[in-house]
Amino acid sequence: MKKILLIEDNADVRENTAEILELAKFQVITAANGKIGVDMAIKEKPDLIICDIMMPELDGYGVLHMLGRQTETASIPFIFLTAKTERADIRKGMEMGADDYLTKPFDDIELLNAIETRFRKNDLVKKEFANSSTGIAQFLDGAAQLKLISDERETTSYKKKASIYSEGHRPLYLYYVVSGKVKTYRTNDDGKELITGMYKDGDFVGYIALLEESLYKDSAEALEGTELMLIPKSDFTQLVNSNPEISKKFIRMLANNVSERETQLVKLAYNSLRKRVADALVLINNRYKKNEGDTPLIQISREDLANIVGTATESLIRTLSDFKSEGLITIQEGKITVKNESKLANMMN
């Protein structure tokens, strides 16, 4: 049961609000002024604090400031509850670190929705996600206060090999893969491609350029018939800037994801061809899986697979033929099935 600390000097408001929260199955502790509230917050470690601004002895701003200096209370979600509605008061509270601001009088639904939103965001910050495109997609989807993914948004269809965006262009959208598959790639001066990422349904594409407010450093292309949801840049920016904790966690995830990609590039540079092809097959196999334990048919051109591995197409084909004869994969009508993922993953260099 979630514990909420309610700091309110007006007895009627305090009792009525506490009753609403208890009916909603929250554990409620109350304080009649700011000084008592600070002491109770440090002692009880509530999951959320609702605090009036105008109070004797210590006002709500003072409460937020004092709790923000304590390591054990600084990250507790904080909602101001007040009759003050001037823009300057709202801005001051939010700049100090308040998570939300409710004005009196308020209705039950408004209060409970604000609380549930805070809990969702706080749980999201604590939750661990994989440092991968899938993990980042799950994080972005869960973080959305305004929902990034919505049935109300239009989708756009792309044919196989259709360009989605190009290196050097300015980003206008965040792309969500509704169905199909997308590759991102960079091209060197000789026109040779290096595939930097592969995305499937449920993944977001193109968020790094949006976050950096820079031009695209790679290009994106549909690997097959693909349907994308185009999310305006402004909606993505609003999400990232809506909560400092969410922004920090998102940036940490991106940093870890970039670190993993750098590790993959080192492997491309120094691993043997067999090891690189094996790693690429394991990577792609996991990207094609819908559920753990699936054995998907990998449908990818030999040219694209060679661009992931960083080798000539002819060398890739010879290595695939070796893997087939060794019983590690099967190939039927150009589609690859991984038969022994463990041996591929643990192949010696």
N, C-alpha and C positions, 0 to 999 in steps of 0.2 A: 504494500500500500504506500503510495507516494505521500510524503509529509510536506505540508505547506505552512509557512509562518506568515501570519497576518498581523501587520503592525498598523493600528488605527486607533486614534484617540477618541473618536466618537463611538460611544457604547452601542447605540442602535445600529449604526452601520457595521460595526465590528461583529455584533451578534448575528445580524441578518446575513452578512457575507459568509461568516463561518458556517451558518446553517446550510447555505447553498452548497458550499464545498463539501460538507459532511454528507449531504444527500447524494453528491456525485462520487461518494466512496473515497474521499481523500481524508487523511489524518490531518487534523488542523490544530495548531497551537497558536495562541494569540498573545499580543503585547499591546499595552495601552499607551505607550509612548516610545520614542526612538531609542532612548537609552536602554530601556528594558529589552527592546527588540534586538539591539546589537548583542547584548549578553545572551539572549536566547538563541540567536543565530549561531554564535560561536559554540554554545553548549549543545544544541540539538542537531546542528548540521542538516537543516531542512533541504528538501529537493528543489524548493522554489520559495521565493519571498514576494509577498504582495505588501506594498508599503505606501501609506498616505504621505503627502508632501508637507502640508501645513500642520505641524504638531508642536506642542510645547517642549521645552528642554532640548530636544534634538530633532530637527526637521528631517524629511526624507532624503534630501541631498546629503546631509551629514551622515545618515545611516549608510547610504550607498558608498560614500567616501571611506568611511571607517571599515566597512566590510571588504571593500576593494583592496585595502592594505593588508588584509589577513589572507595568507596563502590558502587556508582551509575553507574560506568563504568567498574568495574573489570570483570563482567561476559559477556560483549559484545563480540560476536565472532570476532576474529581478524585474518586477512589474510595478510601476508607479500607479497609484490609485488616488485621484484628486479631483477637486472641483475646478482647479485652475485650468483654463483652456487657451491662454495666450500662447502664441507661437514661440516666443522667447523662452517660456517655461518648459515647453515640450522639447525644444532644441537643447536646452541646458541639461535636462535629464538624460537625453539620448547620448549627448556628447560625453557625459560622465560614465556611460556604460550601461544604462538601463536597457533592458531588452524590449520593453513595451510600455505603453502609456494609456491607461483607461481613465476616462473622465466620468464623474458622477453627474447625473444618475446613469447607471448602466443596467442592462438587463442580464438575466442569468446566462443566456446563450453567448452573449458577447464576452462575458467573463470566462466561461468555461472554454470557449474557442481560443482565447488568448493563452490560457494555461496549457491546453493541449498542444498548441503550436510551439510554446517554449519547451515543453517536455520532448516533443519530437526532435527539435533542433539539438537539444542537449544530449539526447540519446545518440543522435547521429554523430556528434563530435566524439563521443566516447567509443563508438563502434569501430571495429577494425575492418578495413577493406583491403582487398588485394591491390598491390601497387602495379596495376595493369589497366588497360583500357576498359575492361569489364568492371573492375573495382571502381574506377573513376566514374563510369556510367551509373553504377548503383548509388554512389555517393551523390552525384548531381541530381539524380531522380529523387532520392530521399530528402535532399536538402531544400528542394524547391518549395518556397512559401507561396509564391505564385507558381503554379505547376508548369514546369517546362514542357512536359509531355501532356497533351490534351487532345481529345477528339475534335475540339473546335479548330485546331490548327490544320491548315492545308498541307497536303503531302504532294511531292513531285516525283514522277517516275523517270528513271534513267535507264537507257539501254546499255547492254554490255559494251564496255570500252568507252562509254560516254564520260566526258570530263565533268567533274563536280566543282573543283576550283583549281587554280593554277598558281604555281610559285611566283612570288612577286606581286600578286594582287592583294588588294585590301579586303579583309574579311567583313562581311555584312551579316552572316548567319552562323549559328551553331547548328550542326547537322546531326539528326538522330536517325539511326538506321532502323526503319520499320520492318523491312524485309530485304533480303539479298546480302551482298558482300561488297566491301569497298577496300581498295588498297591506297596507301599514301606512298609517295616515292619522291626521290630527288634525282636530278639528272646532272652528270658531270659535263665538262667542256666538250667531251667527245660524243655526247648524246647517250651515254650508257646509263641505264637506270639502276638505282639501288632502292629496293622496297623498304620503307621505314616502318610500316605498320599495316596490319590487316584487321578489318572490323566486320562484325556480323550484326544481325538483328539484336537490338537492345543496347548497342554501343553509341556513344557520342563521338563525333569527328570534328576536328578543327578548333578545339577550345584553346590551344596554346597561343595561337596568334591573337585570339580575342583577349586572352588574359594579359598578354604582353603589349597589346595595342600596337602590334607591328604588322608588317606584311607577311603573307604566307611564306614559310621557308621550305615548303614542299608542295606537291600537287596531289590531288585525289581523283581517283577514277573508279567507275563501277566495274567490278570483276564479272558480274552477271546482271541480269535484269534486277534492278534495285529500286526500292521506294524509300524516299527520305522525307523526314519532317524538317522543315526549315524554321528555326527558332530565331527571331530577331536578336541582334547583338545587344540591344537595350535590355531585353528580358534577362539575358545571361549576366550582363553587368549588374543589374539590380539584384540578382540572386547572390552573386559573389560578394557584393558590398553590403548585403543586408545584415550580416552578423560577423563580427571580427573573428570569433572562434571558428566559424565555418570557413572563412577565408584562409585562416592560418592552417587548418587541417588540409584544405584543398591544395594549398601551395606545397605543404609537406609531401602529400601524395604525388604531386607532379614532379617534385624533386627526386623522390625515390624511383618514379617511373623513368625519368630521364637517366638516372644512374643505372637502372637495369638495361636500358637501351645501349648505353655506353659499353656495358659489359658484353652485350651481344656483338657490338662492333669489334671489340677486342678479339672475341672468339672468331669472327669472320676473318680477321687479319692473321691469326696465328694457328688456328686449328687446322687439322688435316681436312681434305675434301670430304672424306667419308664421314668424319665427325660433324662437319658443317651441314651436310645433307641430312644426316640423322637428326640433328638438333632442329633443323627447319621442318622436317616431317612431324616431329613431336609437337612443335609449336603450332603448326597449321592444324594438325589433328585435334589439338585442344581447342583451337578457335572454331572448328567446325562442329564440335560436340554440342548437342543440346542438353544432355544430362550426363552425369558421371557414369562411366561404363559403356557408353555408346561407342560403336565402331563406324564412324561416318565414312561415306564415299567422298574423298577429296578430289574436287573438280577444279583444277588450276592448270593454266597453260605451263608447258615446260619452260617457256621463256620467262614467265613471272617467277616460277620456282627458282630458276637459275639466278634471277635478279635478287632474290632473297638470300640465296647462298653466297652470291658474289663469285660466280664462275661462268664459264662458257656453257651454252645449252648442250653441246655435244658431250662435255665432261659430265654434266648432270645426268644425262640419259644413260651413259655407261654405268654410273654409280647406282642409279635406280635399277638397272638390269642386274647388277650384282646383288643388291638387296633382295630383289625378287627371287633369284636363284638360291639365296640363303634362307628363304622363308620368312623374311622380316616384313615384307609387304606383298600384296597382290596388285596386279594392274589389269583392269578390264575396261575396254573401250576408252582408254585414256584416263580413267578414274583410278585413284590410288586408295587402297585400304591398308591401314597399318595393322599388321597381325601380331607383332611383338613389340609393343611400345616400350616395355622395360629394357629390352636389349638395345633398342635405338637410343633411349635416354642415357644409358650407361655405357655407350660404346667408347672404347679406348681411343685416345687421340693418336 
